Amino acid sequence: MPQHLLTDDQRAFLQAPHFAVAATIGANGLPHQTVMWYALDGDDLVLSTPSGSLKHKHLQRDARLSVCIEEGFRYVTLSGMATVDERDPQAARALYMQIGAGYMAGMGGAGGAGRPDPSRLDPKAAELLSRERVTLRLKVDHVHSNGFG
């Protein structure tokens, strides 16, 4: 039986729609942090980013990724190596919309099938949502948390 890194409490927390802060490593060695949506898939974290974004470029050069999900004083930080799937932009878009459906429903901004209502988005957000996407899969090697038994 495989050893799971996440406790049941951490897993339940991560399955709720919290925003994550993902950190990649820039070419200058400094961390680059971005707020993202995510989904838990088994013991992996799945995320989506626009093709050609800084995260995408950083992870092509250095696959290390750290993601922190918080709620008040409780948080879970997951770190490990990420894979970037660039093979199927339509599948990446579908996954992104599936992940986003849970977030948008909770925000009252869904425009059907989890699609955000463009009239409620600023121009930068609308542009990001329209770009071709790639899927990121974080293979978790390390878990650090606070507020879990």
Secondary structure, 3 states (H helix, E strand, C coil): CCCCCCCHHHHHHHHCCCCEEEEEECCCCCEEEEEECCEEECCEEEEEEECCCHHHHHHHHCCEEEEEEEECCEEEEEEEEEEEECCCHHHHHHHHHHHHHHHHHHHCCECCCCCECHHHCCHHHHHHHHCCEEEEEEEEEEEEEECCC
